[in-house]
Amino acid sequence: THLHLCTSEPATFGAVAGVSLGAKASLDIGAPATAGTGRRVTVAAITTGMTASATGTATHYAIVDQTNSRLLVTGALTASQAITS
């Protein structure tokens, strides 16, 4: 339900809070599709509505199910992003 921009890759849902620089709720996530030997979903570009909660450099993202306290997926950003609170 939320995408977080993070200073490092969190390993658990609880760890997201310690590394998150900001979050965006209500993501537009596409349907799963075949990608090589696995599956992939596409998240629409975020152009508005991101709320910065700290200042730093984001190097990773985390998508979480906030309602059920679950970490769904993490990964490295293709380029680091400066975030200003």
Backbone bond lengths (Angstrom), bond angles and torsions (degrees), N, CA, C in turn:
res aa  C-N    CA-C-N  psi(-1)  N-CA   C-N-CA  omega(-1)  CA-C   N-CA-C  phi
1 T - - - 1.448 - - 1.526 112.67 -
2 H 1.361 117.07 -17.13 1.466 121.26 -179.40 1.531 110.46 -136.25
3 L 1.312 115.51 143.99 1.458 122.00 171.71 1.520 107.63 -110.22
4 H 1.322 116.62 126.11 1.462 122.41 178.65 1.519 109.44 -108.98
5 L 1.321 117.19 139.51 1.449 122.29 168.75 1.523 106.22 -95.98
6 C 1.333 116.70 128.98 1.462 121.56 -167.96 1.525 112.56 -126.15
7 T 1.343 115.14 155.23 1.460 121.49 178.37 1.526 112.10 -79.83
8 S 1.323 117.19 -18.45 1.461 123.46 175.85 1.525 107.73 -156.08
9 E 1.308 116.97 173.16 1.460 120.24 -176.62 1.528 111.02 -83.61
10 P 1.325 118.07 116.13 1.460 120.31 179.06 1.530 110.37 -75.94
11 A 1.325 116.35 145.15 1.464 121.03 -179.21 1.525 112.40 -97.59
12 T 1.333 116.82 -16.78 1.468 121.45 -178.11 1.520 109.47 -140.92
13 F 1.329 115.69 165.41 1.459 120.18 175.97 1.521 110.32 -59.09
14 G 1.317 117.69 -43.54 1.454 121.89 -178.79 1.519 113.12 -62.90
15 A 1.328 117.12 -29.95 1.465 121.16 -178.87 1.529 112.61 -74.99
16 V 1.316 117.90 -19.45 1.469 121.20 -178.71 1.527 110.91 -58.64
17 A 1.306 118.10 -42.68 1.465 121.71 -177.39 1.524 112.11 -59.01
18 G 1.318 117.76 -34.13 1.459 121.40 -177.83 1.512 115.10 -77.68
19 V 1.339 117.67 -17.46 1.469 120.45 -177.03 1.532 113.12 -120.38
20 S 1.332 117.59 -2.33 1.464 121.12 -177.60 1.524 111.38 -76.00
21 L 1.322 115.69 134.98 1.469 122.14 173.99 1.518 111.60 -101.53
22 G 1.320 116.18 -13.03 1.449 120.84 -179.79 1.507 110.59 172.13
23 A 1.319 116.27 165.15 1.455 120.78 -175.78 1.515 111.67 -142.44
24 K 1.315 114.01 156.80 1.462 122.60 175.47 1.517 107.27 -128.83
25 A 1.317 116.81 124.82 1.463 121.86 177.39 1.522 109.66 -93.48
26 S 1.310 116.10 168.66 1.468 122.83 175.94 1.524 111.74 57.21
27 L 1.311 115.85 63.59 1.467 121.50 -179.63 1.515 111.54 -75.33
28 D 1.321 115.82 152.08 1.458 122.92 173.50 1.524 106.60 -102.84
29 I 1.347 116.08 95.95 1.464 121.94 -176.74 1.514 108.63 -107.66
30 G 1.336 115.64 126.66 1.454 120.94 -179.74 1.523 112.45 -74.04
31 A 1.320 115.67 173.07 1.464 121.94 179.40 1.531 110.02 -72.20
32 P 1.333 118.12 148.59 1.469 120.58 177.01 1.528 111.11 -60.00
33 A 1.328 115.58 142.21 1.466 121.55 178.48 1.530 108.36 -137.85
34 T 1.307 116.93 156.18 1.457 121.97 178.07 1.520 109.63 -67.91
35 A 1.339 115.23 135.30 1.468 121.69 178.51 1.526 107.34 -139.75
36 G 1.329 117.38 97.66 1.458 120.17 -176.90 1.519 109.36 65.94
37 T 1.331 116.44 -119.46 1.462 120.71 179.43 1.520 111.97 -100.67
38 G 1.331 117.43 7.47 1.458 120.72 -177.63 1.509 111.85 -128.84
39 R 1.316 114.71 -157.05 1.454 122.15 179.02 1.508 108.73 -125.33
40 R 1.334 116.99 154.10 1.461 122.26 -178.13 1.516 109.06 -144.38
41 V 1.335 115.16 145.17 1.461 121.34 170.58 1.523 106.92 -120.88
42 T 1.301 115.98 153.84 1.458 121.22 178.28 1.522 108.64 -112.35
43 V 1.326 115.49 131.62 1.456 121.65 175.89 1.522 106.85 -101.69
44 A 1.323 116.61 127.98 1.460 121.16 -179.67 1.528 110.44 -61.67
45 A 1.313 115.79 147.49 1.467 121.19 178.50 1.518 110.32 -56.31
46 I 1.324 115.31 141.39 1.462 120.96 178.53 1.521 107.62 -97.30
47 T 1.324 116.50 114.85 1.467 120.47 -178.78 1.520 112.28 -113.08
48 T 1.338 117.38 -19.00 1.468 121.69 177.76 1.525 109.23 -147.76
49 G 1.313 115.70 162.18 1.448 120.55 171.94 1.511 116.50 86.51
50 M 1.329 117.89 3.77 1.467 120.49 177.00 1.519 107.42 -80.15
51 T 1.320 117.45 130.28 1.455 121.70 -179.56 1.520 109.60 -107.03
52 A 1.336 116.88 113.02 1.470 121.09 177.37 1.519 109.06 -77.84
53 S 1.334 116.17 134.83 1.465 120.83 179.40 1.525 111.81 -115.98
54 A 1.345 117.01 -7.89 1.463 121.85 179.91 1.522 108.24 -158.07
55 T 1.317 115.90 167.35 1.466 121.73 177.65 1.520 108.76 -107.81
56 G 1.324 116.27 135.44 1.458 120.77 179.04 1.512 110.39 170.15
57 T 1.328 115.82 -167.35 1.456 121.62 179.67 1.521 109.62 -110.53
58 A 1.317 115.92 120.04 1.461 121.54 178.36 1.519 108.93 -84.13
59 T 1.325 116.29 128.63 1.461 122.31 177.84 1.521 112.07 -120.12
60 H 1.341 116.86 -14.31 1.459 122.15 -177.12 1.526 110.33 -139.40
61 Y 1.315 114.92 164.81 1.460 120.87 173.18 1.526 108.16 -124.52
62 A 1.313 115.60 158.48 1.461 122.34 173.63 1.521 107.85 -141.69
63 I 1.316 116.39 131.10 1.458 121.21 173.85 1.522 106.53 -107.20
64 V 1.334 115.11 126.86 1.460 120.50 -176.25 1.518 111.28 -124.67
65 D 1.322 114.78 154.73 1.452 123.27 168.94 1.519 104.56 -97.24
66 Q 1.317 116.37 94.75 1.461 122.38 -174.66 1.529 111.28 -62.40
67 T 1.314 116.81 -39.10 1.458 121.83 -177.22 1.528 112.17 -61.21
68 N 1.339 116.60 -41.20 1.464 121.50 -176.21 1.524 113.24 -105.26
69 S 1.332 117.40 11.23 1.471 123.23 178.25 1.524 112.31 52.14
70 R 1.350 116.00 52.49 1.465 120.13 -178.82 1.526 110.82 -125.27
71 L 1.298 116.01 136.13 1.455 122.80 170.88 1.517 106.63 -85.08
72 L 1.336 117.36 120.90 1.462 120.57 -175.65 1.522 112.83 -94.99
73 V 1.332 116.98 -44.46 1.466 120.00 -177.58 1.528 109.19 -160.56
74 T 1.325 115.60 148.87 1.460 121.83 174.48 1.521 108.39 -135.67
75 G 1.308 115.77 164.33 1.454 119.81 175.78 1.512 110.74 -177.25
76 A 1.326 114.64 167.63 1.457 120.87 178.07 1.517 110.18 -82.36
77 L 1.331 116.23 143.20 1.462 120.53 172.88 1.525 107.93 -73.30
78 T 1.313 117.85 151.55 1.464 120.20 177.02 1.517 111.79 -67.86
79 A 1.319 117.17 -25.29 1.473 122.64 174.65 1.517 107.40 -147.74
80 S 1.321 117.06 141.22 1.462 120.10 178.77 1.523 109.47 -65.80
81 Q 1.338 115.38 153.34 1.454 121.49 -177.25 1.521 109.57 -129.80
82 A 1.326 116.86 130.76 1.464 121.18 174.66 1.525 108.01 -78.02
83 I 1.332 116.24 129.40 1.466 122.44 178.69 1.513 108.15 -117.36
84 T 1.321 117.00 132.78 1.451 121.96 178.35 1.514 109.97 -121.14
85 S 1.329 116.32 127.11 1.446 121.08 -179.38 1.518 109.85 -75.20
